[in-house]
């Protein structure tokens, strides 16, 4: 299964993975990443069934 991932910041920046909460999606990290983490490359996935990521089963 593929997950949709938002990427913010310079490609040369150190990588950070930001994970959203139960009712969120990865895009919620965009403004925070642009304002507070501008030197980092932030990857924020939409977890299964959230945002633009698929939500089909099986769920185990």
Buried (B, 14 or more C-beta within 10 A) or exposed (E): EEBBBBEBBEEEBEEBEBEBEEEBBBBBBBEEBEEEBEEBBBBBBBBEEBBEBEEEEEEE
